[in-house]
C-alpha cells in the first residue's frame, strides 16, 4: 500500500488529526497528508526529526537504543513522533484532546504497515 494511503487512513482514524508525515533522517518529507497547510506540515515534520535525533542520542548514551515514541503536548496540540526505521520516522499532529490513546494505537498500526513497505 502506498505511503499516502497509509497516512490518509491514519488521519481518518484519529479524531482531531490535523496531519501526518513520513520523513527521512534529514527531515525531508517522503509523503504527507493533512488538513493543515503543506508547508507548515513539512516544517513541523523536519523540526520533530531534530527532536527525534536528539532524543536518540540521549537514549544511546544511557545504553538503551530502543526509542519507540515521543509525545509532545502543548496547550493546543499533541504531536506524536515515532521511528519507522533508523532512516525514517512518522509524525502525527492532532488537536489536544482525550484521544491520545487512540492516536497512539493507530500510529503504532501505521508504523507496522510503513515498516513492511520500507523493508
N, C-alpha and C positions, 0 to 999 in steps of 0.2 A: 504494500500500500504506500503510495507517495507520502512524503512528509506533510504536504499541505493538507491532505485528507486526515491524517492523524491529528494534526494541530487543530483543524476545524472540529473534529469530533471532541477533542479535549475542551475547547472553548464552549461548545454547545452543551456539554455535560456538566459544566461548573456554573452554577448560578452566580451572576455578578462578574464573570470573567470578562476582562477588557481586552486581553490579547495574549498570544503565546508565540514564542520564537525559539527556534533551534539555531544555535550559533556555534562557530568553530572556536578553537583555542585562542584565536586572535581577536575574537569578539565580532567577527563578520557574520552577518545573517546568512544562514543556509536557506531558511524558509520561515515565514511568519504569517500569522493571521490575526485579525482583531478588529474591534470597532474603534479603536483609538488610531490616531494619526500614525502612518507608516514610519515616518522619520522618528517620532517620539519612541515608538516601539523598538526601532533599531538602536537608538541611543541607550534606552533602558537595558536592552539586551547586552550591549557592549559593556556598559557600566557594571552590570551584575556579573559579567565574566571576570572583571577585575576583582570583585569581592570573592568570587569562587577561587580564583588563583591565590589570593592572599590567605584565604581560609585553608586551602590545601597545603600551603607552606607551613602554616601553624600546626595543622594536624600531623604533617610529616615530621616536624621537629619533635612532636610529642610521642612519636613512634607508632602512630596509628594512621594508616593511609586509607581508611575506609569511610571517607566523607560521602554521605548519601544524599543529604538535602539541607538547604539553608532556607529559613523563612525570615523575611524582613517585613516587619509590621510598622506602619506609620499611622497617623491619625485617619487617613482616608483610604489607604490601600494595604493589601498584603501581596508580597511578591515571593514566589517560590523559585528557588534555583536548584536544579537537580542535574548532576552529571549523567550523561548518557554513556560516554566512554571517556578516556583521558583527553581526547581531542574535541569532543562535542558536549554541549550542555543544553538544557531546556530551561526557559524562563516562562513562568505563568504569572500574569498580573491580574488581580481581581480586586473588586471593591472590598473594603474591610467589612466583614460580616461574620456571622457564626458558621460559615461554610468552609472553614479551614480544613476540617477533617475530610469533607467530600472532595475538596480541591486536591489534597494530598493523595487520596485514594486514586482519583482519576489521573493525576500527574504520574504516579507510580505505574499505572497501567500503560500510559502513553510511553513512558521510558522503556518499558519492556518491548513494546512494539517498535519503537525507534531503534533500539539496540539491535533487534533482529534485522532491520532494514540496513543498518550501517555495517554490521559484521557479517 
